[in-house]
Amino acid sequence: MVDNRTHSSSVVVRATPEAVYDLVSDVTRTGEWSPVCRACWWDDGGSARVGAWFTGRNEVPGRTWETRSEVIAADRGREFAWMVGGTYVRWAFRMEPVDEGTRLTESWEFLPDGIALFHTLYGEAAEEQIADRTRAAHEGIPATLEAIRRIAESAG
């Protein structure tokens, strides 16, 4: 069982931090690289700025669901981050210039409000559901990063 409720991984992308930021902060493209999130759209004409909200449609075998997220960091070339449900899960992309281009780090943290919500929603099955989401993040982050790297490098 995967117990760690935080996870991050990095990849070096042969592109500038600004180019990488412009890609990952365009949530409408998330379906191109995420193994779970198939589509995202801005709510109420939003854009990649702090305080904007977007909706994501997630799909796994046997289950489809949507989440709303609030952008909490939008610093071009440095960081794009959001909170699912405003307080449940924190996701972030951080960019750091390196000789080869950009070190892109994706991080995930399942927060106490999210854990509490899962206990309310799933009762006795909460720990199993939490473990499932944790495993998905641990497995999905490297796949996401590799897909973003391929897309960014083919665009350059």
Backbone as JSON Lines, residues from 0, in Angstrom:
{"i":0,"aa":"M","n":[0.84,-1.19,0.0],"ca":[0.0,0.0,0.0],"c":[0.88,1.25,0.0]}
{"i":1,"aa":"V","n":[0.47,2.25,-0.73],"ca":[1.19,3.52,-0.79],"c":[0.65,4.41,0.32]}
{"i":2,"aa":"D","n":[1.49,4.77,1.29],"ca":[1.04,5.58,2.41],"c":[1.38,7.04,2.28]}
{"i":3,"aa":"N","n":[2.41,7.36,1.51],"ca":[2.89,8.74,1.44],"c":[1.88,9.61,0.71]}
{"i":4,"aa":"R","n":[1.32,10.6,1.41],"ca":[0.28,11.45,0.84],"c":[0.85,12.7,0.18]}
{"i":5,"aa":"T","n":[2.16,12.71,-0.05],"ca":[2.8,13.75,-0.84],"c":[3.74,13.05,-1.81]}
{"i":6,"aa":"H","n":[3.92,13.63,-2.96],"ca":[4.83,13.02,-3.94],"c":[5.25,14.08,-4.93]}
{"i":7,"aa":"S","n":[6.47,13.97,-5.41],"ca":[6.93,14.83,-6.49],"c":[7.98,14.1,-7.3]}
{"i":8,"aa":"S","n":[8.12,14.54,-8.53],"ca":[9.12,13.98,-9.43],"c":[9.48,15.09,-10.42]}
{"i":9,"aa":"S","n":[10.64,14.93,-11.05],"ca":[11.13,15.95,-11.98],"c":[11.62,15.33,-13.27]}
{"i":10,"aa":"V","n":[11.66,16.17,-14.3],"ca":[12.21,15.8,-15.6],"c":[12.85,17.06,-16.18]}
{"i":11,"aa":"V","n":[13.9,16.86,-16.97],"ca":[14.52,18.0,-17.66],"c":[13.92,18.08,-19.06]}
{"i":12,"aa":"V","n":[13.45,19.29,-19.39],"ca":[12.81,19.56,-20.67],"c":[13.7,20.51,-21.46]}
{"i":13,"aa":"R","n":[13.96,20.18,-22.72],"ca":[14.76,21.07,-23.57],"c":[13.88,22.19,-24.11]}
{"i":14,"aa":"A","n":[13.54,23.12,-23.23],"ca":[12.73,24.3,-23.55],"c":[12.94,25.31,-22.44]}
{"i":15,"aa":"T","n":[12.6,26.56,-22.69],"ca":[12.77,27.58,-21.66],"c":[11.73,27.42,-20.55]}
{"i":16,"aa":"P","n":[12.03,27.91,-19.35],"ca":[11.03,27.85,-18.27],"c":[9.72,28.55,-18.67]}
{"i":17,"aa":"E","n":[9.82,29.64,-19.43],"ca":[8.61,30.35,-19.85],"c":[7.78,29.5,-20.82]}
{"i":18,"aa":"A","n":[8.44,28.82,-21.74],"ca":[7.72,27.96,-22.69],"c":[7.05,26.8,-21.96]}
{"i":19,"aa":"V","n":[7.76,26.22,-20.99],"ca":[7.18,25.12,-20.21],"c":[5.99,25.62,-19.4]}
{"i":20,"aa":"Y","n":[6.15,26.79,-18.78],"ca":[5.05,27.38,-18.01],"c":[3.84,27.61,-18.91]}
{"i":21,"aa":"D","n":[4.06,28.2,-20.08],"ca":[2.95,28.49,-20.98],"c":[2.19,27.22,-21.34]}
{"i":22,"aa":"L","n":[2.9,26.11,-21.46],"ca":[2.26,24.83,-21.76],"c":[1.46,24.33,-20.56]}
{"i":23,"aa":"V","n":[2.1,24.17,-19.41],"ca":[1.42,23.54,-18.27],"c":[0.34,24.42,-17.65]}
{"i":24,"aa":"S","n":[0.43,25.73,-17.84],"ca":[-0.6,26.61,-17.27],"c":[-1.83,26.72,-18.17]}
{"i":25,"aa":"D","n":[-1.77,26.14,-19.36],"ca":[-2.94,26.09,-20.24],"c":[-3.73,24.84,-19.88]}
{"i":26,"aa":"V","n":[-4.6,24.97,-18.87],"ca":[-5.3,23.79,-18.37],"c":[-6.16,23.11,-19.43]}
{"i":27,"aa":"T","n":[-6.51,23.84,-20.48],"ca":[-7.32,23.24,-21.54],"c":[-6.55,22.15,-22.3]}
{"i":28,"aa":"R","n":[-5.24,22.08,-22.08],"ca":[-4.42,21.05,-22.75],"c":[-4.1,19.86,-21.83]}
{"i":29,"aa":"T","n":[-4.59,19.88,-20.6],"ca":[-4.25,18.85,-19.62],"c":[-4.53,17.43,-20.13]}
{"i":30,"aa":"G","n":[-5.59,17.26,-20.87],"ca":[-5.92,15.94,-21.4],"c":[-4.86,15.37,-22.32]}
{"i":31,"aa":"E","n":[-3.97,16.21,-22.84],"ca":[-2.9,15.73,-23.71],"c":[-1.82,14.99,-22.94]}
{"i":32,"aa":"W","n":[-1.7,15.23,-21.61],"ca":[-0.61,14.6,-20.87],"c":[-1.03,13.84,-19.62]}
{"i":33,"aa":"S","n":[-2.2,14.08,-19.09],"ca":[-2.59,13.43,-17.84],"c":[-3.16,12.04,-18.09]}
{"i":34,"aa":"P","n":[-2.73,11.05,-17.31],"ca":[-3.3,9.71,-17.47],"c":[-4.72,9.6,-16.87]}
{"i":35,"aa":"V","n":[-5.16,10.56,-16.08],"ca":[-6.48,10.5,-15.44],"c":[-7.38,11.65,-15.88]}
{"i":36,"aa":"C","n":[-6.85,12.86,-15.9],"ca":[-7.65,14.03,-16.26],"c":[-7.75,14.11,-17.79]}
{"i":37,"aa":"R","n":[-8.94,13.9,-18.3],"ca":[-9.13,13.83,-19.75],"c":[-9.42,15.18,-20.39]}
{"i":38,"aa":"A","n":[-9.95,16.14,-19.6],"ca":[-10.27,17.47,-20.14],"c":[-10.37,18.47,-19.0]}
{"i":39,"aa":"C","n":[-10.01,19.71,-19.29],"ca":[-10.17,20.82,-18.34],"c":[-10.67,22.03,-19.1]}
{"i":40,"aa":"W","n":[-11.39,22.87,-18.39],"ca":[-11.86,24.12,-18.97],"c":[-11.93,25.16,-17.87]}
{"i":41,"aa":"W","n":[-11.73,26.41,-18.28],"ca":[-11.8,27.52,-17.34],"c":[-13.24,27.82,-17.01]}
{"i":42,"aa":"D","n":[-13.52,28.09,-15.74],"ca":[-14.85,28.48,-15.31],"c":[-14.98,30.0,-15.46]}
{"i":43,"aa":"D","n":[-16.13,30.46,-15.88],"ca":[-16.44,31.89,-15.93],"c":[-15.37,32.72,-16.65]}
{"i":44,"aa":"G","n":[-14.87,32.21,-17.78],"ca":[-13.9,32.96,-18.56],"c":[-12.56,33.15,-17.89]}
{"i":45,"aa":"G","n":[-12.21,32.25,-16.99],"ca":[-10.95,32.36,-16.25],"c":[-9.74,32.17,-17.12]}
{"i":46,"aa":"S","n":[-8.58,32.38,-16.52],"ca":[-7.3,32.18,-17.19],"c":[-6.27,31.86,-16.12]}
{"i":47,"aa":"A","n":[-5.04,31.63,-16.54],"ca":[-3.97,31.21,-15.62],"c":[-3.55,32.36,-14.71]}
{"i":48,"aa":"R","n":[-4.4,32.67,-13.75],"ca":[-4.08,33.72,-12.77],"c":[-4.58,33.27,-11.4]}
{"i":49,"aa":"V","n":[-3.94,33.75,-10.36],"ca":[-4.33,33.38,-9.0],"c":[-5.78,33.79,-8.76]}
{"i":50,"aa":"G","n":[-6.54,32.86,-8.19],"ca":[-7.94,33.09,-7.91],"c":[-8.9,32.56,-8.96]}
{"i":51,"aa":"A","n":[-8.39,32.23,-10.15],"ca":[-9.24,31.68,-11.2],"c":[-9.58,30.22,-10.87]}
{"i":52,"aa":"W","n":[-10.75,29.79,-11.33],"ca":[-11.2,28.41,-11.11],"c":[-11.34,27.7,-12.45]}
{"i":53,"aa":"F","n":[-11.06,26.39,-12.44],"ca":[-11.28,25.57,-13.63],"c":[-11.87,24.23,-13.2]}
{"i":54,"aa":"T","n":[-12.51,23.57,-14.16],"ca":[-13.11,22.26,-13.92],"c":[-12.33,21.23,-14.71]}
{"i":55,"aa":"G","n":[-12.11,20.08,-14.1],"ca":[-11.44,18.97,-14.76],"c":[-12.32,17.74,-14.77]}
{"i":56,"aa":"R","n":[-12.33,17.03,-15.9],"ca":[-13.06,15.76,-16.0],"c":[-12.03,14.63,-15.95]}
{"i":57,"aa":"N","n":[-12.2,13.77,-14.96],"ca":[-11.29,12.67,-14.73],"c":[-11.96,11.35,-15.1]}
{"i":58,"aa":"E","n":[-11.17,10.44,-15.67],"ca":[-11.7,9.14,-16.06],"c":[-10.71,8.05,-15.72]}
{"i":59,"aa":"V","n":[-11.22,7.01,-15.07],"ca":[-10.49,5.77,-14.85],"c":[-11.47,4.65,-15.2]}
{"i":60,"aa":"P","n":[-11.0,3.44,-15.41],"ca":[-11.94,2.38,-15.74],"c":[-13.07,2.29,-14.7]}
{"i":61,"aa":"G","n":[-14.3,2.39,-15.19],"ca":[-15.46,2.25,-14.33],"c":[-15.88,3.49,-13.57]}
{"i":62,"aa":"R","n":[-15.19,4.62,-13.77],"ca":[-15.54,5.82,-13.0],"c":[-15.14,7.09,-13.75]}
{"i":63,"aa":"T","n":[-16.06,8.06,-13.79],"ca":[-15.8,9.39,-14.35],"c":[-16.31,10.4,-13.34]}
{"i":64,"aa":"W","n":[-15.54,11.45,-13.08],"ca":[-15.95,12.48,-12.15],"c":[-15.31,13.81,-12.52]}
{"i":65,"aa":"E","n":[-15.9,14.88,-12.01],"ca":[-15.37,16.21,-12.25],"c":[-14.98,16.86,-10.93]}
{"i":66,"aa":"T","n":[-13.95,17.71,-11.0],"ca":[-13.52,18.48,-9.84],"c":[-13.37,19.93,-10.26]}
{"i":67,"aa":"R","n":[-13.51,20.82,-9.31],"ca":[-13.22,22.24,-9.54],"c":[-11.97,22.57,-8.76]}
{"i":68,"aa":"S","n":[-11.11,23.38,-9.36],"ca":[-9.84,23.74,-8.74],"c":[-9.61,25.23,-8.84]}
{"i":69,"aa":"E","n":[-8.9,25.76,-7.83],"ca":[-8.56,27.18,-7.79],"c":[-7.06,27.35,-8.01]}
{"i":70,"aa":"V","n":[-6.7,28.24,-8.92],"ca":[-5.29,28.54,-9.15],"c":[-4.76,29.3,-7.92]}
{"i":71,"aa":"I","n":[-3.66,28.8,-7.35],"ca":[-3.09,29.44,-6.16],"c":[-1.69,30.01,-6.43]}
{"i":72,"aa":"A","n":[-1.08,29.66,-7.55],"ca":[0.21,30.23,-7.95],"c":[0.24,30.31,-9.47]}
{"i":73,"aa":"A","n":[0.62,31.46,-9.98],"ca":[0.71,31.66,-11.44],"c":[1.87,32.62,-11.7]}
{"i":74,"aa":"D","n":[3.07,32.1,-11.56],"ca":[4.29,32.89,-11.7],"c":[5.02,32.37,-12.94]}
{"i":75,"aa":"R","n":[4.84,33.07,-14.07],"ca":[5.34,32.58,-15.36],"c":[6.82,32.23,-15.3]}
{"i":76,"aa":"G","n":[7.12,31.02,-15.75],"ca":[8.49,30.54,-15.78],"c":[8.96,29.96,-14.46]}
{"i":77,"aa":"R","n":[8.11,30.01,-13.42],"ca":[8.53,29.51,-12.1],"c":[7.57,28.49,-11.51]}
{"i":78,"aa":"E","n":[6.26,28.84,-11.42],"ca":[5.33,27.91,-10.77],"c":[3.9,28.16,-11.23]}
{"i":79,"aa":"F","n":[3.19,27.04,-11.44],"ca":[1.75,27.05,-11.66],"c":[1.18,26.0,-10.73]}
{"i":80,"aa":"A","n":[0.27,26.42,-9.83],"ca":[-0.27,25.49,-8.84],"c":[-1.75,25.74,-8.62]}
{"i":81,"aa":"W","n":[-2.44,24.69,-8.18],"ca":[-3.88,24.79,-7.93],"c":[-4.27,23.86,-6.78]}
{"i":82,"aa":"M","n":[-5.43,24.18,-6.19],"ca":[-6.0,23.38,-5.11],"c":[-7.33,22.81,-5.59]}
{"i":83,"aa":"V","n":[-7.42,21.5,-5.6],"ca":[-8.68,20.84,-5.94],"c":[-9.68,21.12,-4.82]}
{"i":84,"aa":"G","n":[-10.85,21.6,-5.21],"ca":[-11.89,21.9,-4.23],"c":[-11.55,23.07,-3.32]}
{"i":85,"aa":"G","n":[-10.48,23.76,-3.63],"ca":[-10.06,24.9,-2.81],"c":[-9.21,24.53,-1.61]}
{"i":86,"aa":"T","n":[-9.37,23.29,-1.08],"ca":[-8.62,22.9,0.13],"c":[-8.27,21.42,0.2]}
{"i":87,"aa":"Y","n":[-8.6,20.62,-0.83],"ca":[-8.49,19.16,-0.7],"c":[-7.15,18.57,-1.13]}
{"i":88,"aa":"V","n":[-6.69,18.97,-2.28],"ca":[-5.44,18.41,-2.84],"c":[-4.7,19.55,-3.51]}
{"i":89,"aa":"R","n":[-3.39,19.63,-3.27],"ca":[-2.56,20.66,-3.9],"c":[-1.72,20.01,-4.98]}
{"i":90,"aa":"W","n":[-1.82,20.54,-6.19],"ca":[-0.99,20.12,-7.31],"c":[-0.15,21.31,-7.75]}
{"i":91,"aa":"A","n":[1.08,21.07,-8.19],"ca":[1.91,22.18,-8.65],"c":[2.91,21.7,-9.69]}
{"i":92,"aa":"F","n":[3.23,22.62,-10.59],"ca":[4.35,22.47,-11.52],"c":[5.32,23.59,-11.18]}
{"i":93,"aa":"R","n":[6.58,23.22,-10.92],"ca":[7.62,24.23,-10.69],"c":[8.67,24.08,-11.79]}
{"i":94,"aa":"M","n":[9.15,25.23,-12.27],"ca":[10.15,25.26,-13.32],"c":[11.43,25.88,-12.79]}
{"i":95,"aa":"E","n":[12.55,25.27,-13.12],"ca":[13.85,25.79,-12.69],"c":[14.8,25.74,-13.9]}
{"i":96,"aa":"P","n":[15.43,26.87,-14.25],"ca":[16.35,26.83,-15.38],"c":[17.57,25.97,-15.06]}
{"i":97,"aa":"V","n":[17.95,25.14,-16.02],"ca":[19.17,24.34,-15.92],"c":[19.88,24.44,-17.27]}
{"i":98,"aa":"D","n":[21.14,24.0,-17.33],"ca":[21.91,24.11,-18.57],"c":[21.18,23.51,-19.77]}
{"i":99,"aa":"E","n":[20.49,22.39,-19.56],"ca":[19.83,21.68,-20.66],"c":[18.47,22.28,-21.02]}
{"i":100,"aa":"G","n":[17.97,23.22,-20.22],"ca":[16.65,23.8,-20.48],"c":[15.94,24.13,-19.18]}
{"i":101,"aa":"T","n":[15.0,23.27,-18.8],"ca":[14.18,23.51,-17.61],"c":[14.0,22.22,-16.83]}
{"i":102,"aa":"R","n":[14.22,22.29,-15.53],"ca":[13.84,21.16,-14.67],"c":[12.4,21.41,-14.27]}
{"i":103,"aa":"L","n":[11.49,20.54,-14.72],"ca":[10.08,20.63,-14.4],"c":[9.77,19.63,-13.3]}
{"i":104,"aa":"T","n":[9.22,20.13,-12.2],"ca":[8.86,19.28,-11.07],"c":[7.35,19.35,-10.89]}
{"i":105,"aa":"E","n":[6.72,18.2,-10.83],"ca":[5.3,18.13,-10.51],"c":[5.18,17.6,-9.09]}
{"i":106,"aa":"S","n":[4.34,18.25,-8.29],"ca":[4.14,17.8,-6.91],"c":[2.65,17.67,-6.61]}
{"i":107,"aa":"W","n":[2.36,16.8,-5.65],"ca":[0.99,16.48,-5.26],"c":[0.98,16.31,-3.75]}
{"i":108,"aa":"E","n":[-0.05,16.85,-3.11],"ca":[-0.21,16.67,-1.67],"c":[-1.7,16.52,-1.35]}
{"i":109,"aa":"F","n":[-2.04,15.37,-0.77],"ca":[-3.41,15.09,-0.34],"c":[-3.54,15.7,1.05]}
{"i":110,"aa":"L","n":[-4.32,16.77,1.17],"ca":[-4.37,17.58,2.38],"c":[-5.41,17.08,3.38]}
{"i":111,"aa":"P","n":[-5.3,17.51,4.65],"ca":[-6.23,17.04,5.69],"c":[-7.71,17.24,5.33]}
{"i":112,"aa":"D","n":[-8.08,18.36,4.71],"ca":[-9.48,18.56,4.32],"c":[-9.92,17.51,3.3]}
{"i":113,"aa":"G","n":[-9.02,17.12,2.42],"ca":[-9.34,16.09,1.44],"c":[-9.51,14.73,2.09]}
{"i":114,"aa":"I","n":[-8.64,14.42,3.04],"ca":[-8.75,13.15,3.78],"c":[-10.09,13.12,4.52]}
{"i":115,"aa":"A","n":[-10.43,14.22,5.19],"ca":[-11.7,14.29,5.93],"c":[-12.89,14.13,4.98]}
{"i":116,"aa":"L","n":[-12.82,14.77,3.8],"ca":[-13.9,14.64,2.83],"c":[-14.07,13.19,2.41]}
{"i":117,"aa":"F","n":[-12.98,12.49,2.16],"ca":[-13.07,11.09,1.75],"c":[-13.7,10.24,2.84]}
{"i":118,"aa":"H","n":[-13.42,10.53,4.1],"ca":[-14.04,9.79,5.2],"c":[-15.54,10.06,5.24]}
{"i":119,"aa":"T","n":[-15.94,11.3,4.94],"ca":[-17.37,11.64,4.9],"c":[-18.05,10.96,3.71]}
{"i":120,"aa":"L","n":[-17.41,11.01,2.54],"ca":[-18.02,10.45,1.34],"c":[-18.04,8.93,1.31]}
{"i":121,"aa":"Y","n":[-16.95,8.3,1.78],"ca":[-16.78,6.86,1.57],"c":[-16.88,6.02,2.84]}
{"i":122,"aa":"G","n":[-16.97,6.67,4.0],"ca":[-17.13,5.91,5.25],"c":[-16.04,4.87,5.43]}
{"i":123,"aa":"E","n":[-16.45,3.62,5.62],"ca":[-15.49,2.54,5.88],"c":[-14.56,2.29,4.7]}
{"i":124,"aa":"A","n":[-14.97,2.67,3.51],"ca":[-14.13,2.46,2.32],"c":[-13.16,3.62,2.09]}
{"i":125,"aa":"A","n":[-13.14,4.62,2.98],"ca":[-12.33,5.82,2.77],"c":[-10.85,5.5,2.61]}
{"i":126,"aa":"E","n":[-10.3,4.69,3.49],"ca":[-8.86,4.41,3.41],"c":[-8.49,3.73,2.1]}
{"i":127,"aa":"E","n":[-9.34,2.84,1.62],"ca":[-9.1,2.19,0.33],"c":[-9.14,3.22,-0.8]}
{"i":128,"aa":"Q","n":[-10.1,4.14,-0.76],"ca":[-10.22,5.18,-1.77],"c":[-9.02,6.13,-1.72]}
{"i":129,"aa":"I","n":[-8.59,6.49,-0.52],"ca":[-7.43,7.37,-0.35],"c":[-6.18,6.69,-0.9]}
{"i":130,"aa":"A","n":[-6.02,5.41,-0.59],"ca":[-4.87,4.66,-1.1],"c":[-4.89,4.59,-2.62]}
{"i":131,"aa":"D","n":[-6.09,4.44,-3.19],"ca":[-6.22,4.37,-4.64],"c":[-5.79,5.69,-5.29]}
{"i":132,"aa":"R","n":[-6.24,6.82,-4.75],"ca":[-5.87,8.13,-5.3],"c":[-4.38,8.4,-5.11]}
{"i":133,"aa":"T","n":[-3.86,7.96,-3.97],"ca":[-2.43,8.15,-3.69],"c":[-1.6,7.35,-4.7]}
{"i":134,"aa":"R","n":[-1.97,6.12,-4.92],"ca":[-1.27,5.27,-5.89],"c":[-1.35,5.9,-7.28]}
{"i":135,"aa":"A","n":[-2.51,6.43,-7.64],"ca":[-2.68,7.06,-8.96],"c":[-1.74,8.25,-9.12]}
{"i":136,"aa":"A","n":[-1.59,9.05,-8.06],"ca":[-0.68,10.2,-8.14],"c":[0.77,9.75,-8.27]}
{"i":137,"aa":"H","n":[1.16,8.76,-7.47],"ca":[2.54,8.27,-7.51],"c":[2.88,7.69,-8.88]}
{"i":138,"aa":"E","n":[1.93,7.0,-9.49],"ca":[2.17,6.41,-10.8],"c":[1.99,7.42,-11.93]}
{"i":139,"aa":"G","n":[1.07,8.36,-11.75],"ca":[0.72,9.28,-12.82],"c":[1.7,10.42,-13.03]}
{"i":140,"aa":"I","n":[2.34,10.86,-11.97],"ca":[3.24,12.01,-12.1],"c":[4.38,11.73,-13.09]}
{"i":141,"aa":"P","n":[5.11,10.63,-12.98],"ca":[6.17,10.39,-13.97],"c":[5.64,10.3,-15.4]}
{"i":142,"aa":"A","n":[4.48,9.69,-15.59],"ca":[3.89,9.59,-16.93],"c":[3.5,10.96,-17.45]}
{"i":143,"aa":"T","n":[2.94,11.79,-16.58],"ca":[2.56,13.15,-16.96],"c":[3.79,13.95,-17.37]}
{"i":144,"aa":"L","n":[4.83,13.9,-16.56],"ca":[6.05,14.66,-16.85],"c":[6.68,14.24,-18.18]}
{"i":145,"aa":"E","n":[6.71,12.94,-18.43],"ca":[7.29,12.46,-19.68],"c":[6.48,12.94,-20.87]}
{"i":146,"aa":"A","n":[5.15,12.94,-20.76],"ca":[4.3,13.41,-21.85],"c":[4.49,14.91,-22.08]}
{"i":147,"aa":"I","n":[4.57,15.7,-21.0],"ca":[4.8,17.13,-21.14],"c":[6.15,17.38,-21.8]}
{"i":148,"aa":"R","n":[7.18,16.62,-21.4],"ca":[8.51,16.77,-22.01],"c":[8.44,16.54,-23.52]}
{"i":149,"aa":"R","n":[7.79,15.46,-23.92],"ca":[7.66,15.14,-25.35],"c":[6.94,16.26,-26.1]}
{"i":150,"aa":"I","n":[5.84,16.75,-25.55],"ca":[5.05,17.8,-26.2],"c":[5.87,19.08,-26.31]}
{"i":151,"aa":"A","n":[6.5,19.49,-25.2],"ca":[7.29,20.73,-25.19],"c":[8.45,20.67,-26.16]}
{"i":152,"aa":"E","n":[9.13,19.53,-26.2],"ca":[10.3,19.42,-27.07],"c":[9.9,19.3,-28.55]}
{"i":153,"aa":"S","n":[8.73,18.76,-28.83],"ca":[8.31,18.68,-30.23],"c":[7.82,20.04,-30.72]}
{"i":154,"aa":"A","n":[7.38,20.89,-29.78],"ca":[6.92,22.24,-30.15],"c":[8.1,23.18,-30.42]}
{"i":155,"aa":"G","n":[9.23,22.88,-29.78],"ca":[10.39,23.76,-29.9],"c":[11.17,23.49,-31.13]}
